[in-house]
Amino acid sequence: MSDADPDPDLGSGPDFGPGSSSRPRTTDPLSPQARRLCDAMTAGFPGPGDTAALRAAATSGSGRAGPAVASVSDTVADGVPVRIYDPAPGPADRPLVVFLHGGGWMMCGPDSHDATCRSLAVAAGAVVVSVDYRLAPEHPWPAAPDDALTVLLWARAYRCDPGRVVLAGDSSGGNLAAVTALRAPELVAGQLLFYPPLDASMDSASVETYAEGYFHTAAHMAWYWDQYGGDPEHPHVSPLRAPDLSGLPPALIVLADCDVLRDEGLAYARRLARAGVDCAVQLYPGVFHGFLGLPLPAGAAALRAAGAWVAEVHAAEPADAGRPGRPDPHRRAPAQD
């Protein structure tokens, strides 16, 4: 299986590789390049508990350059600061991506994710609106999801086809994208979720398997949830707890195999598929949480594949869910009996 290939079967019985808790690991599941990066990043990253130190560390790593785009501008979307990336002059019916950055809901911003947004804009041929939402703990839930919804409403009138607006986000931003799709499914043509946290209970097997040694630790994730606030049982905090996922827009869920959040993403994909939602999973082996923004082949491949998916997104046609123009990703997560 290549870095860009999703797992061939998300149904019953497959072993999802070295992250499976059913057998002991005898070799490092990370690629050698990923292991070197992981160890270097871990050495310079503070443990949970110090907001200022974590923010400083996240800012220090935000200098990676992305591809050139035609224009980058900062503005305010109904009170929420945003940064707009336009890859090149294009038709009025092109897609638009509302991008929600990761960082545990309490760090990072448009600067830290500049290269990712540039790359996604170029790969998709889409305008990307990067949301500078309010951060916890100063602004706990529901400040961030409220800002996300505000920008979604604003973006639908911004030089694009309102029927081709995609919500996207990495890590905690992926959570916000999923939550916003739950809140306003009729306004969204697709949801692009990169290794999102989806359940505050953190009771999946991958949490234990990758609790330490893969940069993003279980202790960090638990602390981020505590800072974020909100009722852990509420579906607008933990989308995996939503009682009904039917009627949601098509989804592409991109996961790192060596990540505490991997199994939450797989579980959400299965539930979406069981609810009749067009859903695809791309599971990248040998990499860890945050790989999208790192100098790894898997990161570049994931952005290219995500861009191609976004470029094919059109508004849903209720009478014919399978007609051309809907997202047609590599493989779908099958429904479970």
MOWOHU-V211443 format. One record per residue. N is the residue number from 0. SS is DSSP state (h for helix, s for strand, l for the rest). Layout:
# MOWOHU-V211443
N:SS
N:SS
This chain:
# MOWOHU-V211443
0:l
1:l
2:l
3:l
4:l
5:l
6:l
7:l
8:l
9:l
10:l
11:l
12:l
13:l
14:l
15:l
16:h
17:h
18:h
19:l
20:l
21:l
22:l
23:l
24:l
25:l
26:l
27:l
28:l
29:l
30:l
31:h
32:h
33:h
34:h
35:h
36:h
37:h
38:h
39:h
40:h
41:h
42:h
43:l
44:l
45:l
46:l
47:l
48:l
49:l
50:h
51:h
52:h
53:h
54:h
55:h
56:h
57:h
58:h
59:h
60:l
61:l
62:l
63:l
64:l
65:l
66:l
67:l
68:l
69:l
70:s
71:s
72:s
73:s
74:s
75:s
76:s
77:l
78:l
79:s
80:s
81:s
82:s
83:s
84:s
85:s
86:l
87:l
88:l
89:l
90:l
91:l
92:l
93:l
94:l
95:s
96:s
97:s
98:s
99:s
100:l
101:l
102:l
103:l
104:l
105:l
106:l
107:l
108:l
109:l
110:l
111:l
112:l
113:h
114:h
115:h
116:h
117:h
118:h
119:h
120:h
121:h
122:h
123:h
124:l
125:l
126:s
127:s
128:s
129:s
130:s
131:l
132:l
133:l
134:l
135:l
136:l
137:l
138:l
139:l
140:l
141:l
142:h
143:h
144:h
145:h
146:h
147:h
148:h
149:h
150:h
151:h
152:h
153:h
154:h
155:l
156:l
157:l
158:l
159:l
160:l
161:h
162:h
163:h
164:s
165:s
166:s
167:s
168:s
169:s
170:l
171:h
172:h
173:h
174:h
175:h
176:h
177:h
178:h
179:h
180:h
181:h
182:h
183:l
184:h
185:h
186:h
187:l
188:l
189:s
190:s
191:s
192:s
193:s
194:l
195:l
196:l
197:l
198:l
199:l
200:l
201:l
202:l
203:l
204:h
205:h
206:h
207:h
208:h
209:l
210:l
211:l
212:l
213:l
214:l
215:l
216:l
217:h
218:h
219:h
220:h
221:h
222:h
223:h
224:h
225:h
226:h
227:h
228:l
229:l
230:l
231:l
232:l
233:l
234:l
235:l
236:l
237:l
238:h
239:h
240:h
241:l
242:l
243:l
244:l
245:l
246:l
247:l
248:l
249:s
250:s
251:s
252:s
253:s
254:s
255:s
256:s
257:s
258:l
259:l
260:l
261:h
262:h
263:h
264:h
265:h
266:h
267:h
268:h
269:h
270:h
271:h
272:h
273:h
274:l
275:l
276:l
277:l
278:s
279:s
280:s
281:s
282:s
283:s
284:s
285:s
286:s
287:s
288:l
289:l
290:h
291:h
292:h
293:l
294:l
295:l
296:h
297:h
298:h
299:h
300:h
301:h
302:h
303:h
304:h
305:h
306:h
307:h
308:h
309:h
310:h
311:l
312:l
313:l
314:l
315:l
316:l
317:l
318:l
319:l
320:l
321:l
322:l
323:l
324:l
325:l
326:l
327:l
328:l
329:l
330:l
331:s
332:l
333:l
334:l
335:l
336:l
